[in-house]
Amino acid sequence: MSASLAPECNEVKERYDTCFLKWYSEKYLRGTGTDNNECADLFKNYQKCLTVALKERGIDKLLDEAREDQKDNDATYMGRKSLSHLAASRR
């Protein structure tokens, strides 16, 4: 399994990865599980660890900026797509 972006989160990530891969291979791929709630707490723990690590490094602000920029790009793209779809439906 791959290492976490934050080395201090490696152990938590490994526990989540193990749970997820087990669920994916033993349940999801066999059609017996569509919901991965059994790994949700492990994911939340990993997410919490990463959030702290990214904040300590100042990366959280960069992510927020990138997400905000992406919202603008999505709105612009989706607006164009909606307009072109509307124009095509009128033909």
N, C-alpha and C positions, 0 to 999 in steps of 0.2 A: 504494500500500500504506500501511497505517496505521503510525504511529510506535510505538515500543516504550514501555512504561510508564517505562522508564529511558532517557533520551536517549543515554547512553553505550553502549547496546546496539542502537541503531538499525541500524548497519551489519551486525551479526551477524544481526539479525532480518530485514533485507532479503534477505540471502543465503538464509536458510532459506525465507522466503516465496516467493522466486523459484523455488527448487527444488520446494517443495511444489505451487505452482500449476502448474508445468510437468508434474510427475508426475500431478496430479489431472486436468488437461485432456487430456494426451496418452496417459495409460495407464489410470487408474482409470475415467474416463467412457467409455472405449472397450472396457472389459472385459479389457484385457491386463495389468493390474497390480492386484493386491489388496493387495500388501505394499509399504510405502513405506520400505524400508530404505535406499534411496539418499540420503534426506535425514536419516537418523537422526543422523549425526555433526553436521550443521549444527544440528539441533534441540538436541542435547546442549550444544553451544557456546552457543547462545542461552539455554538454561535455566541454564547455569552463570553466565553474565553477569547474568541477572536475579536469581538467588539471591544473588549478592554485592551487587548494588545494593539489593535489598529488605532485606538484613541491615544494610547501612550506614545505611538510613533507619529501621530498627526495625520495619519492616512485617512481617518474618518472624514475629515473635512474635504479631502480630495475626492473621496467617493461621493459625498453629498453634492459637490459641484458637478461631478460627472453625471450623476443621476438627474440633476436639475437641467443640465445641458441636453441630456437625452430626452427629457420631457418636451422641451422646445422642438427638438428634431422630430420626435414622434408626432407632435401636434401638426407640424408643418407637413410631414409626409402623409399622415392620415388625412389631413385636410385636402391635399392634392388628390389622394387616392379616392376619397369620397366624391370630390368634384368630377373626376374623370369617370367614375362609375355612374354618377348621376347623368352626365352627358351621354354616355354610351347607352344608358337605358332609355333615353328620349329618342334615339334614332329609330 
